[in-house]
């Protein structure tokens, strides 16, 4: 299984189902069940299914704010990610207890956890 490293506040919101779009600076080839890892924890806190990626436009970004929860302008987003993408998740499942995994040095976005 692939694991996605996410800042803790965003990981929690994905796992509780209130955030289902994760904004990133590139497309993702991976689809399917994905371990959700809080950055710097070396722990998998649950899973969510990555079902699609969407290359963002200003209109899509503005119309999906309730799904990605970013409180910044399109112009600010472009200073962070010149080509922003939204990664769409469904079926989030938060574990009762997080599971430790062996974090390989150099992994910053994706890790192989099984």
C-alpha positions in Angstrom: 0.0 0.0 0.0 1.1 3.5 -0.7 1.1 6.1 2.1 0.7 9.9 1.6 2.5 12.2 3.9 0.3 15.1 4.9 0.5 17.9 7.5 -1.3 16.8 10.7 -4.2 19.3 10.5 -5.0 18.3 6.9 -4.6 14.6 7.5 -7.1 14.8 10.4 -9.6 16.6 8.3 -9.3 14.0 5.4 -9.8 11.2 7.9 -12.8 12.7 9.5 -14.4 13.2 6.0 -14.6 17.0 6.2 -11.9 17.5 3.6 -11.9 15.4 0.5 -9.7 17.4 -1.9 -6.0 17.7 -1.1 -4.3 20.4 -3.1 -0.8 19.5 -4.5 1.6 20.9 -7.0 1.6 17.9 -9.3 -0.6 15.1 -10.6 -0.6 11.7 -9.0 -0.5 8.4 -10.9 -1.6 6.3 -7.9 -5.2 5.5 -7.4 -6.9 3.4 -4.7 -6.6 2.9 -1.0 -3.9 5.2 0.4 -2.5 5.3 3.9 -2.8 8.7 5.5 0.4 9.7 7.3 0.8 12.7 9.5 4.1 14.3 8.6 7.0 13.7 11.0 5.0 11.0 12.9 6.1 7.8 11.1 2.6 6.6 11.8 -0.4 5.7 9.5 -3.5 7.2 11.0 -6.0 5.7 8.6 -6.8 5.3 4.9 -8.7 7.0 2.2 -9.3 6.1 -1.4 -7.7 8.4 -4.0 -10.1 8.3 -6.9 -9.1 11.1 -9.2 -6.9 14.1 -9.7 -8.1 17.4 -11.2 -5.9 20.1 -12.8 -7.2 23.2 -11.1 -8.5 26.3 -12.7 -9.4 29.4 -10.8 -13.2 28.6 -11.2 -12.7 25.0 -10.0 -10.6 26.2 -7.0 -13.2 28.8 -6.0 -16.1 26.4 -6.4 -14.6 23.6 -4.4 -13.4 25.6 -1.3 -15.8 23.6 0.9 -14.0 20.4 -0.2 -10.4 21.5 0.1 -10.8 24.0 3.0 -7.9 26.3 1.9 -8.6 29.8 2.9 -6.3 31.6 0.4 -6.9 33.3 -2.9 -6.2 31.7 -6.3 -3.3 34.1 -6.7 -1.7 33.0 -3.4 -2.1 29.4 -4.3 -0.2 30.0 -7.6 2.8 31.3 -5.6 2.9 28.0 -3.7 2.0 25.7 -6.6 2.4 27.2 -10.1 0.4 24.2 -11.5 -2.0 23.2 -8.8 -3.9 19.9 -8.7 -6.7 18.6 -6.5 -6.5 15.0 -5.4 -10.0 13.6 -4.7 -10.5 11.2 -1.8 -13.5 9.1 -0.7 -14.2 6.5 1.9 -11.9 7.8 4.6 -11.3 5.4 7.6 -9.5 6.7 10.7 -7.8 4.0 12.7 -8.6 3.7 16.4 -4.8 3.5 17.0 -2.2 4.6 14.4 0.2 2.1 13.0 3.9 2.6 12.9 5.7 2.1 9.6 9.4 2.1 8.6 10.0 5.5 7.0 12.7 5.3 4.3 15.0 8.3 4.2 14.3 10.8 1.5 10.5 10.1 1.2 8.6 13.4 1.4 5.3 12.8 -0.4 4.7 9.0 -1.0 6.0 6.0 0.9 5.6 2.3 0.5 4.1 1.0 3.8 3.3 -2.6 2.9 
